[in-house]
Amino acid sequence: MMLGETISRCLEAAAHTDRGLGIVDRHLNEDWWTYAELDERAARVAAVLADYVEVGDRVCIVGPTSLELLAGLFGTWYAGAVPTVLPLPRRITAAESFLEQIAARLERLGAGVLLCAGASFEDPIAGGAVRPVRVADMLKDGRGQLRIDREPDDLALIQFTSGSTSASRAVPVSHKQLIWALEASIAPLDVDPKTDFVVSWLPLFHDMGLIAMLLGAVGTGTRGAFLPTQEFLARPGVWLDAIARYRASITASPAFGFALAARDLRAHPRPLELASLRWAANGGEPIAATVIDEFNRAGREQGLSPLAISPVYGLAEATLTVTLVPPTEMASTELLPLGQFTVGQAVPGHATGDRSKAVVSCGRPIKDARCEVRGEDGTALPDMTMGEIWVSSPGVMRHYWREPTPVGEPLRDGWLRTGDLGFLRDGELFVSGRLKDVIFHGGANLFAEDYEAVAESVPGVRKGNAIAFAIADLERMVVIVESAADRASLPLVANSVFAALADRLPRAPDEVAVVAPGVLPKTSSGKRQRGLCRDLYVSGGLVRLASASGSRTGH
């Protein structure tokens, strides 16, 4: 399927169909626009926005997923400007830091306009340099329509990296790169816009939500229903309810979303028809085989195909997708021993029992993308050898925004060093973790993800809410877990986590600490911030409710 040459032309083409997009809340109340209506309203926003921006100017957009936000987003493209969707705060208590983050991103992008869709700011932002403009007011203006043509090589989007291991950085993406990313990742899915249907709860400030789900639907002219992320988090089961109602065939989520949905289905059994779902992309964070198994078990009686969950691998610096498992294949796994490793070491497979972990294949590279696993000296390693993942594709960035990247850091001869660790097997990519998150402790290299996965298997620990890190200068390794158990039970939770880690991993941590729910730092897209957690621990910024070590427990 060939898309338009720019994102604007994709919407213009979709406007000639009778299909469109809807916003659905946690109660399945819905509000729909056809693509023709979105096209017309985006063009009206563009006519007003032209009073504020020149072609090529940057525009920031903030607000929950809504039709109003879509009008502002596509209106920015129709005005010839370059949008960035900003994240919302993860908690109400983070409002002050949220405003600081908005101001910092406005300044970094050199944006003069902040479009507000369902979010309201009374005063100018960024020291008074940026005045917020409400999309709702622009839609009422009535001064006509505007559609400015852009060229494929023109800048189309600036998206921020997750910031899970370092400060978030801005990645410029051209129209040509976006269109390539859409065409190359959509091709294996064999999309039929007349019968396929997209359902997504992913935030539009995240590349998987914006590019894979929203622009994937618009680019193919496929119908789609979009749940504001807050609605999903308030009732995760609404995601499956929406898939069943609309007989959706395409969706996506990080692993924690599948875990929440499976838990909801077990807690609230109900008849759902999930047989229509044929491709559910699983990406954005390490892919856990146990989560896939739990989701498949929960959905089996609802007609869910075991082929539906499709692991993918990608990153903002490559526009989005690098590898994927197509809907006709089952993702394969390799059983590896838990614990230590070295870059360049042959991967010892065929482990068994509690001391093993299943590493899931993320599939093969999409068209025109290449993937290699390299050693510390940058040379390619053979199959089944642990190393750093390097990728090359038309979607790979040229540099970060306003910080031209020196050759080799992280770009070298058209290849991108991802900072991710993994190995190849017969062309399939297996991702093991992040290079910056590897723990060097007691003379061994250890995966933080292994410690977190074991900790989260212990009753009383919140799924997706464990962080492991080392304090190099103190030669201490610490695991922090969140628990909602009653206060009297927390020492038992700490002890149980420590015992499980000591039993199943090569080296026990020096301490396991228990904190309250919502304390562990995460990025706006929900990724663990291990470095920030370590800093909070060292500075005393984490309130420990209980702790355990090899010699003591306390609270």
C-alpha positions as CSV (number, residue, x, y, z in Angstrom):
1,M,0.0,0.0,0.0
2,M,1.5,3.3,-1.1
3,L,0.8,6.3,1.2
4,G,0.9,10.0,0.3
5,E,4.3,11.7,0.1
6,T,3.6,13.8,3.3
7,I,1.4,13.4,6.3
8,S,-0.9,16.1,5.1
9,R,-1.5,14.3,1.8
10,C,-2.3,11.1,3.8
11,L,-5.1,12.9,5.5
12,E,-6.3,14.5,2.3
13,A,-6.5,11.0,0.7
14,A,-8.3,9.5,3.7
15,A,-10.8,12.4,3.5
16,H,-12.1,10.9,0.3
17,T,-13.3,7.8,2.1
18,D,-16.4,7.5,4.4
19,R,-14.3,6.2,7.3
20,G,-12.9,8.1,10.3
21,L,-11.7,8.2,13.9
22,G,-13.4,8.1,17.2
23,I,-12.6,9.0,20.9
24,V,-13.9,6.5,23.4
25,D,-14.0,6.9,27.2
26,R,-13.9,4.2,30.0
27,H,-17.7,3.7,29.7
28,L,-17.5,3.2,25.9
29,N,-19.2,6.6,25.3
30,E,-17.9,7.7,21.9
31,D,-17.5,10.7,19.7
32,W,-16.7,10.4,16.0
33,W,-15.4,12.5,13.1
34,T,-15.1,11.2,9.5
35,Y,-11.7,11.8,7.9
36,A,-13.4,14.5,5.8
37,E,-14.5,16.3,9.0
38,L,-11.0,16.0,10.5
39,D,-9.6,17.4,7.2
40,E,-12.0,20.3,7.2
41,R,-11.4,21.2,10.9
42,A,-7.7,20.8,10.6
43,A,-7.7,23.2,7.7
44,R,-9.7,25.7,9.8
45,V,-7.2,25.5,12.6
46,A,-4.4,26.0,10.1
47,A,-6.0,29.2,8.8
48,V,-5.9,30.7,12.4
49,L,-2.5,29.2,13.2
50,A,-1.0,31.1,10.2
51,D,-1.4,34.3,12.2
52,Y,1.1,32.9,14.8
53,V,3.7,30.9,12.8
54,E,5.7,30.8,9.6
55,V,6.2,27.7,7.5
56,G,8.7,25.4,9.3
57,D,8.1,26.9,12.8
58,R,7.8,24.5,15.7
59,V,4.5,24.2,17.5
60,C,3.9,22.3,20.8
61,I,0.6,20.7,21.5
62,V,-0.6,19.5,25.0
63,G,-3.8,17.8,26.2
64,P,-5.3,14.4,26.5
65,T,-6.2,12.4,23.4
66,S,-9.3,14.0,21.9
67,L,-10.7,15.0,18.5
68,E,-9.7,18.6,19.4
69,L,-6.1,17.5,19.8
70,L,-6.3,15.7,16.4
71,A,-7.5,18.9,14.8
72,G,-4.6,20.9,16.4
73,L,-2.1,18.2,15.3
74,F,-3.2,18.0,11.7
75,G,-3.9,21.7,11.6
76,T,-0.2,22.3,12.5
77,W,0.8,20.1,9.5
78,Y,-1.7,22.0,7.2
79,A,-0.1,25.3,8.4
80,G,3.3,24.0,7.2
81,A,4.6,24.0,10.8
82,V,6.3,21.2,12.8
83,P,4.4,19.7,15.8
84,T,5.6,18.1,19.0
85,V,3.0,16.5,21.3
86,L,4.0,17.1,24.9
87,P,3.4,14.6,27.7
88,L,0.9,15.1,30.4
89,P,2.0,14.7,34.1
90,R,1.8,11.1,35.4
91,R,0.3,12.4,38.7
92,I,-1.7,15.5,39.8
93,T,1.0,16.2,42.3
94,A,3.6,16.6,39.5
95,A,1.8,19.7,38.2
96,E,4.7,22.1,39.1
97,S,7.4,20.0,37.5
98,F,5.0,19.5,34.5
99,L,5.0,23.3,33.8
100,E,8.8,23.4,34.2
101,Q,9.1,20.5,31.6
102,I,6.8,22.3,29.2
103,A,8.8,25.5,29.5
104,A,12.0,23.6,29.0
105,R,10.8,21.8,25.9
106,L,9.3,25.0,24.4
107,E,12.7,26.7,24.8
108,R,14.6,23.7,23.4
109,L,12.5,23.6,20.3
110,G,12.3,27.3,19.8
111,A,8.5,27.0,19.7
112,G,6.5,30.2,19.9
113,V,3.1,28.6,20.2
114,L,1.5,26.2,22.6
115,L,-1.7,24.7,21.4
116,C,-4.0,23.6,24.2
117,A,-6.5,20.9,23.5
118,G,-8.5,20.2,26.6
119,A,-5.7,21.6,28.8
120,S,-5.9,25.2,30.0
121,F,-3.1,27.7,30.9
122,E,-4.1,31.1,31.9
123,D,-0.7,32.8,31.8
124,P,2.1,32.8,29.2
125,I,4.7,30.0,29.5
126,A,8.5,29.9,29.3
127,G,9.1,33.2,31.0
128,G,6.3,34.9,29.1
129,A,7.7,34.1,25.7
130,V,5.0,31.7,24.7
131,R,1.2,32.4,24.9
132,P,-1.0,29.4,25.0
133,V,-3.7,29.2,22.3
134,R,-6.9,27.1,22.8
135,V,-7.7,24.8,19.8
136,A,-11.4,25.1,20.7
137,D,-11.2,28.9,20.1
138,M,-9.5,28.3,16.8
139,L,-12.2,26.0,15.6
140,K,-14.8,28.7,16.4
141,D,-12.9,31.4,14.5
142,G,-14.5,30.9,11.1
143,R,-11.9,32.6,8.9
144,G,-11.7,29.8,6.3
145,Q,-9.3,27.0,5.5
146,L,-5.6,26.6,4.8
147,R,-3.6,23.7,3.4
148,I,0.1,24.4,2.7
149,D,2.0,21.8,0.7
150,R,5.3,20.6,2.1
151,E,8.0,18.5,0.5
152,P,9.0,14.9,1.6
153,D,12.4,16.1,2.8
154,D,10.9,18.9,5.0
155,L,10.9,18.5,8.7
156,A,7.6,16.9,9.8
157,L,7.9,16.1,13.5
158,I,10.1,16.4,16.5
159,Q,9.7,13.6,19.0
160,F,11.4,13.2,22.3
161,T,13.2,10.1,23.5
162,S,11.8,8.4,26.6
163,G,14.6,9.5,28.9
164,S,14.7,6.2,30.7
165,T,18.5,6.1,31.0
166,S,19.5,9.8,30.4
167,A,17.9,13.2,29.8
168,S,15.2,13.1,27.1
169,R,16.5,14.3,23.7
170,A,14.7,15.7,20.7
171,V,14.7,13.7,17.4
172,P,13.8,15.5,14.2
173,V,11.9,13.4,11.6
174,S,11.1,14.3,8.0
175,H,8.0,13.6,6.1
176,K,9.9,11.1,4.0
177,Q,11.1,9.2,7.1
178,L,7.6,9.1,8.6
179,I,6.1,7.8,5.3
180,W,8.9,5.2,5.0
181,A,8.3,4.1,8.6
182,L,4.6,3.7,8.0
183,E,4.9,1.9,4.7
184,A,7.7,-0.5,5.8
185,S,5.9,-1.5,9.1
186,I,2.4,-1.7,7.6
187,A,3.4,-3.9,4.6
188,P,3.8,-7.1,6.6
189,L,0.4,-6.6,8.2
190,D,-1.5,-6.8,4.9
191,V,-3.9,-4.1,6.0
192,D,-7.3,-3.8,4.3
193,P,-8.8,-0.4,5.2
194,K,-12.3,-1.6,4.5
195,T,-12.2,-4.3,7.1
196,D,-9.4,-3.6,9.5
197,F,-10.0,-1.5,12.6
198,V,-7.4,0.1,15.0
199,V,-8.0,0.5,18.7
200,S,-5.3,2.2,20.9
201,W,-5.0,3.7,24.3
202,L,-1.3,4.8,23.8
203,P,-0.6,8.5,24.4
204,L,0.1,10.6,21.3
205,F,3.3,12.0,22.8
206,H,4.8,8.5,22.5
207,D,6.0,7.3,19.1
208,M,4.1,4.0,19.1
209,G,0.8,5.8,19.9
210,L,1.4,8.7,17.4
211,I,3.1,7.0,14.5
212,A,2.2,3.3,14.6
213,M,-1.4,3.7,15.8
214,L,-2.7,7.2,14.8
215,L,-0.7,7.9,11.6
216,G,-0.9,4.2,10.7
217,A,-4.7,4.5,10.7
218,V,-4.8,7.8,8.9
219,G,-2.1,6.7,6.3
220,T,-4.2,3.7,5.3
221,G,-7.6,5.3,5.7
222,T,-8.5,2.7,8.3
223,R,-11.1,3.3,11.0
224,G,-9.8,3.7,14.5
225,A,-11.0,4.2,18.1
226,F,-8.7,6.0,20.5
227,L,-8.9,5.8,24.2
228,P,-7.4,8.7,26.2
229,T,-4.6,7.1,28.3
230,Q,-6.2,8.3,31.5
231,E,-9.4,6.3,30.7
232,F,-7.4,3.1,30.1
233,L,-5.4,3.5,33.4
234,A,-8.7,4.2,35.3
235,R,-10.2,1.0,33.8
236,P,-7.7,-1.2,31.9
237,G,-10.5,-3.5,30.8
238,V,-12.0,-0.9,28.6
239,W,-9.2,-1.6,26.1
240,L,-10.5,-5.2,25.6
241,D,-14.1,-4.0,25.7
242,A,-13.4,-1.6,22.8
243,I,-11.5,-4.3,20.8
244,A,-14.6,-6.5,21.2
245,R,-17.2,-3.8,20.4
246,Y,-15.5,-2.7,17.2
247,R,-14.1,-6.1,16.2
248,A,-10.7,-4.4,16.1
249,S,-7.9,-6.2,14.3
250,I,-4.9,-4.0,15.2
251,T,-3.7,-2.6,18.5
252,A,-0.4,-2.0,20.5
253,S,0.8,-1.7,24.0
254,P,3.9,-2.0,26.2
255,A,4.0,-5.2,28.3
256,F,2.5,-3.6,31.3
257,G,-0.7,-2.8,29.3
258,F,-1.2,-6.5,28.4
259,A,-0.6,-7.4,32.1
260,L,-3.2,-4.9,33.3
261,A,-5.7,-6.1,30.8
262,A,-5.2,-9.8,31.6
263,R,-5.6,-9.0,35.3
264,D,-8.8,-7.1,34.6
265,L,-10.2,-10.0,32.6
266,R,-9.5,-12.4,35.4
267,A,-10.9,-10.1,38.1
268,H,-14.0,-9.3,36.0
269,P,-14.9,-12.3,33.8
270,R,-17.3,-11.3,31.0
271,P,-18.1,-12.5,27.5
272,L,-16.0,-10.8,24.9
273,E,-15.3,-11.6,21.3
274,L,-11.6,-11.1,20.7
275,A,-11.2,-13.4,17.6
276,S,-10.9,-10.3,15.3
277,L,-7.6,-9.2,16.9
278,R,-4.9,-10.4,14.6
279,W,-1.9,-8.1,15.4
280,A,-1.3,-6.6,18.8
281,A,2.2,-5.0,18.8
282,N,4.1,-5.6,22.1
283,G,6.9,-3.1,22.4
284,G,8.2,0.1,24.1
285,E,9.8,-1.9,27.1
286,P,11.4,-5.3,27.6
287,I,9.0,-8.0,26.4
288,A,8.2,-10.6,29.1
289,A,7.2,-14.1,28.0
290,T,5.2,-14.5,31.2
291,V,3.1,-11.5,30.3
292,I,2.4,-12.9,26.8
293,D,1.4,-16.2,28.3
294,E,-0.9,-14.5,30.9
295,F,-2.6,-12.5,28.3
296,N,-3.1,-15.4,26.0
297,R,-4.5,-17.5,28.8
298,A,-6.9,-14.8,29.9
299,G,-8.2,-14.3,26.3
300,R,-8.2,-17.9,25.1
301,E,-11.9,-18.5,26.0
302,Q,-12.7,-15.2,24.3
303,G,-11.4,-16.4,21.0
304,L,-8.1,-14.7,21.1
305,S,-5.6,-16.1,18.6
306,P,-2.2,-17.2,20.0
307,L,-0.6,-15.4,17.1
308,A,-2.2,-12.0,18.0
309,I,0.6,-10.7,20.3
310,S,3.5,-9.6,18.1
311,P,6.7,-8.4,19.7
312,V,8.3,-5.4,18.0
313,Y,11.5,-3.5,18.5
314,G,12.1,0.2,17.7
315,L,13.2,3.5,19.1
316,A,12.6,7.2,18.5
317,E,16.1,7.6,16.9
318,A,15.0,5.2,14.1
319,T,11.6,7.0,13.7
320,L,9.9,4.0,15.2
321,T,10.0,0.3,14.1
322,V,13.2,-1.7,13.4
323,T,12.0,-5.3,13.7
324,L,8.6,-7.0,14.1
325,V,6.9,-10.3,14.1
326,P,4.1,-10.4,11.4
327,P,0.6,-11.6,12.2
328,T,1.1,-14.9,10.5
329,E,3.9,-16.0,12.8
330,M,4.3,-17.0,16.5
331,A,7.2,-15.2,18.3
332,S,9.9,-17.7,19.2
333,T,11.8,-17.7,22.5
334,E,15.2,-18.7,23.8
335,L,15.6,-20.0,27.4
336,L,18.7,-18.4,29.0
337,P,20.2,-18.6,32.5
338,L,19.4,-15.7,34.8
339,G,22.2,-13.5,35.8
340,Q,25.7,-12.6,34.6
341,F,27.0,-12.1,31.1
342,T,29.8,-10.4,29.1
343,V,29.6,-8.6,25.8
344,G,31.0,-10.9,23.1
345,Q,30.1,-14.0,25.1
346,A,28.3,-16.8,23.4
347,V,24.7,-17.0,24.7
348,P,24.3,-20.2,26.7
349,G,20.8,-21.5,25.7
350,H,18.6,-24.3,26.8
351,A,18.5,-23.3,30.5
352,T,15.6,-24.7,32.6
353,G,13.9,-24.2,35.9
354,D,13.6,-21.1,38.2
355,R,17.1,-20.0,37.3
356,S,16.2,-19.4,33.6
357,K,14.3,-16.7,31.7
358,A,12.6,-16.8,28.3
359,V,13.9,-14.1,26.0
360,V,11.3,-13.4,23.3
361,S,12.2,-12.8,19.6
362,C,11.3,-9.3,18.3
363,G,11.2,-10.6,14.8
364,R,13.2,-9.6,11.7
365,P,14.0,-6.2,10.3
366,I,11.3,-4.4,8.3
367,K,12.0,-3.6,4.6
368,D,15.2,-1.6,4.1
369,A,16.2,-1.8,7.7
370,R,19.3,-3.7,8.9
371,C,20.3,-4.9,12.4
372,E,23.6,-6.1,13.7
373,V,24.9,-7.1,17.1
374,R,28.4,-5.7,17.7
375,G,31.2,-6.1,20.3
376,E,32.9,-3.3,22.3
377,D,35.2,-2.6,19.4
378,G,32.3,-2.1,17.0
379,T,32.8,-5.3,15.0
380,A,29.8,-7.5,14.1
381,L,29.4,-10.6,16.3
382,P,28.2,-14.0,15.1
383,D,24.7,-15.4,15.9
384,M,23.9,-16.3,19.5
385,T,26.5,-13.9,20.9
386,M,25.6,-11.1,23.3
387,G,26.4,-7.6,22.2
388,E,25.1,-4.1,21.5
389,I,22.4,-3.7,18.9
390,W,23.2,-1.4,16.0
391,V,20.6,-0.5,13.4
392,S,20.5,1.2,9.9
393,S,17.5,2.3,8.0
394,P,16.0,5.2,6.1
395,G,14.3,6.2,9.4
396,V,17.5,6.6,11.4
397,M,18.0,10.2,12.5
398,R,20.8,12.3,11.2
399,H,21.4,14.0,14.6
400,Y,19.5,15.2,17.6
401,W,17.7,18.5,17.4
402,R,20.0,21.4,17.8
403,E,22.9,19.2,18.9
404,P,24.7,17.9,15.8
405,T,26.0,14.5,16.8
406,P,29.8,13.9,16.4
407,V,30.5,11.0,14.1
408,G,30.5,7.7,16.1
409,E,28.4,9.1,19.1
410,P,25.9,7.4,18.6
411,L,26.1,7.5,14.8
412,R,28.8,5.8,12.7
413,D,28.7,5.4,8.9
414,G,24.9,5.5,8.8
415,W,24.6,3.0,11.7
416,L,22.9,3.9,15.0
417,R,24.3,2.5,18.3
418,T,21.1,1.9,20.2
419,G,22.5,1.2,23.6
420,D,20.4,-1.9,23.8
421,L,21.8,-5.4,24.4
422,G,20.8,-8.6,22.6
423,F,21.7,-11.3,20.1
424,L,20.7,-12.5,16.7
425,R,19.5,-16.0,15.7
426,D,18.9,-16.8,12.0
427,G,18.0,-13.1,11.4
428,E,15.7,-12.8,14.4
429,L,16.5,-10.2,17.0
430,F,16.4,-11.0,20.8
431,V,16.6,-8.0,23.1
432,S,18.0,-8.6,26.6
433,G,18.3,-5.1,28.2
434,R,19.9,-1.7,28.2
435,L,23.7,-1.3,28.2
436,K,23.5,1.6,30.7
437,D,21.3,-0.5,33.0
438,V,23.8,-3.4,33.3
439,I,24.9,-3.7,36.9
440,F,28.6,-4.4,37.5
441,H,28.8,-6.0,41.0
442,G,31.2,-8.3,42.6
443,G,33.2,-8.7,39.4
444,A,30.2,-9.7,37.3
445,N,27.9,-8.0,34.8
446,L,24.2,-8.5,35.8
447,F,21.0,-7.6,34.1
448,A,18.8,-5.2,36.1
449,E,15.8,-6.7,34.3
450,D,16.5,-10.1,35.7
451,Y,16.4,-8.8,39.3
452,E,13.3,-6.8,38.6
453,A,11.5,-9.8,37.0
454,V,12.2,-12.1,39.9
455,A,11.2,-9.4,42.4
456,E,7.9,-8.8,40.7
457,S,7.1,-12.6,40.8
458,V,6.9,-12.4,44.6
459,P,3.4,-12.0,46.0
460,G,2.8,-8.5,47.4
461,V,5.0,-6.7,44.8
462,R,3.2,-4.6,42.2
463,K,3.8,-5.8,38.7
464,G,6.0,-3.5,36.7
465,N,7.2,-1.7,39.8
466,A,10.6,-2.9,40.8
467,I,13.9,-1.2,40.1
468,A,17.4,-2.6,40.5
469,F,20.6,-0.6,40.4
470,A,24.1,-0.5,41.8
471,I,26.0,2.2,43.7
472,A,29.4,1.8,42.2
473,D,31.4,3.9,44.7
474,L,29.9,2.0,47.7
475,E,29.9,-1.4,45.9
476,R,26.3,-1.9,46.9
477,M,23.5,-3.4,44.8
478,V,19.9,-2.4,45.7
479,V,16.5,-3.5,44.6
480,I,13.5,-1.2,45.3
481,V,9.9,-2.6,45.1
482,E,6.5,-1.0,45.4
483,S,3.9,-2.8,47.5
484,A,0.3,-2.0,48.4
485,A,0.3,-4.6,51.2
486,D,-0.7,-3.5,54.7
487,R,2.1,-2.0,56.8
488,A,2.5,-5.0,59.0
489,S,3.1,-7.3,56.0
490,L,5.8,-5.2,54.4
491,P,8.8,-6.7,56.2
492,L,7.6,-10.1,55.0
493,V,7.4,-8.8,51.4
494,A,11.0,-7.5,51.7
495,N,12.2,-10.8,53.1
496,S,10.4,-12.8,50.5
497,V,11.9,-10.7,47.7
498,F,15.4,-11.0,49.1
499,A,15.1,-14.8,49.5
500,A,13.8,-15.2,45.9
501,L,16.7,-13.1,44.5
502,A,19.3,-14.9,46.6
503,D,17.9,-18.3,45.5
504,R,17.4,-17.7,41.7
505,L,20.2,-15.3,40.8
506,P,24.0,-15.7,40.9
507,R,24.4,-12.9,43.4
508,A,22.0,-11.6,46.0
509,P,21.6,-7.8,46.3
510,D,22.9,-5.9,49.3
511,E,19.4,-4.6,50.2
512,V,15.8,-4.9,49.2
513,A,13.7,-1.9,50.1
514,V,9.9,-1.6,50.0
515,V,8.3,1.8,49.1
516,A,4.7,2.9,48.7
517,P,2.8,2.6,45.4
518,G,3.6,5.4,42.9
519,V,6.9,6.3,44.4
520,L,9.3,4.8,41.8
521,P,10.4,7.3,39.1
522,K,9.2,6.6,35.6
523,T,9.2,8.4,32.3
524,S,6.1,9.9,30.8
525,S,5.6,6.7,28.9
526,G,6.0,4.5,31.9
527,K,9.6,3.3,31.6
528,R,11.6,2.8,34.7
529,Q,14.2,5.5,35.5
530,R,16.9,3.4,37.2
531,G,19.5,6.2,37.4
532,L,17.1,8.7,38.9
533,C,15.9,6.0,41.4
534,R,19.5,5.4,42.4
535,D,20.0,9.2,42.9
536,L,16.9,9.4,45.1
537,Y,18.0,6.4,47.2
538,V,21.5,7.9,47.7
539,S,20.1,11.3,48.6
540,G,17.5,9.9,51.0
541,G,14.7,10.9,48.8
542,L,13.0,7.5,48.9
543,V,11.0,6.7,52.0
544,R,11.6,3.0,52.8
545,L,8.7,1.3,54.6
546,A,10.6,-1.9,55.1
547,S,13.9,-3.4,54.0
548,A,15.8,-6.7,54.0
549,S,19.4,-7.9,53.5
550,G,21.4,-11.0,54.1
551,S,21.7,-10.3,57.8
552,R,18.7,-8.2,58.9
553,T,15.2,-6.9,58.2
554,G,13.7,-3.7,59.4
555,H,11.1,-1.0,58.9
